[in-house]
């Protein structure tokens, strides 16, 4: 496919950064979500429908269709002719209707192969534009998910799982409300995100792509009046299933887009998880838990030469926000249509590629940022070692076990809002009216080994 912006001079005039500044990072979505892709899938659906009428339903008027016409129709379902998009746009310029332009293009392709005038009447037979559109968009969104979005997401998830295993035992100070809290491990925190993404990816993958081909208001009116002997409902279901989609028999002129809303919501939830992760990682870089590998020749600040900024996580967060704003609009707007249809969904659907491009751009930014991270164990270990007060939870919980009165309050007086060291904590433990073995166990406890099942959870992820 020819790229719209293949030179710097063209790209710099683009209105959208996904087709300009960031075009090279979104290229793999173009075969699935560009206007050329929409035209390709519309042509594909029109050709499939023509073949279905001839070969599955065996309509008598198509009985004598020639092998050369069949061959061209089959070719149109598989590969775009070299001039397909330009030719369809030329038709559209004349007739001012994008789907009718596709119909005329397909008719002319079959006519050149020897189709008769009577046979050509079965291109777009009994179809409304939305019979073609809803199938095309379903194929596009399904393919973009399978071939681009899920693989990109899986790479981030794989990094998280790998690093969770590597750092399963690296004890780390947790922070709740931004304050020092019960210890965890770096691996366990990464495992949390990996598991969330795995759930999100599974949910996103499970959204079934629905489609219909049932005429102007969803009742097969024209189909039934033309061929009352044909079981059109069953035939339409066979056709939709043959394209790898699921059939929706209950629609108006448009397939109601509920599945697209589910698709967008599932993707937005994943993006929200990654916004959370990007912000946390940004914070860990700020704390020094991570260092960023320096790339020779790069500049971090126009005036402060020492800086290595976490720009990949910032860019990721920003693009995820833009993507989610669009995705949430799609999920709220697309299922709403006045009576049997209005056209507001048409212009909105043309922006799905923009939302998915910002999503992909964010995934790549985060993936690039992950590749530059280097764990800084001394900083993590030193921070934890400076916060012995986090063992207050452990001590007061053991005190509760043995019925020591006001256990929580006594530890609160000792630790709340102030730092204590190992000596102070052990001195406190030595006074407790609990079994000697328990005092010894608590005295030996350090923030670095007060980890619960964190190591096992990280390892199991």
Protein Blocks (a to p, Z undefined) as FASTA:
>chain_A
ZZfblcfklmmmpfblklmmmmmmmmmmmmmmmmklmmmmmmmmmmmmmmmmmmmnopak
lmmpcfklmmmmmmmmmpccfklmmmmmmmmmmnopaklmmmmmmmmmmmmnopafklmm
mgophiafklmmmmmmmmmmmmmmmmmmmmmmmmmmmmmmmmmmmmmmmccdddeehiac
ddddfklmmmmmmmmmmmmmmmmmmpccddddebjnonommmmmmmmmbcfklmmmmmmm
mnopacdfbdcfbcghlmmmmmmmmmmmmmmmmmmmmmmmmmmmmnomaccdddehiafb
fklmkbccfkklmmmmmmmmmmmmmmmmmmmmmmpcghjbcfklmmmmmmmmmmmmmmmm
mmmmmmmmmmmpccdfklmmmmmmmmmmlmmmmmmmmmmmnopahklmmmmmmmgopacd
fklmmmmmmmpccdfklmmmmmmpcfklmnojmmmmmmmZZ
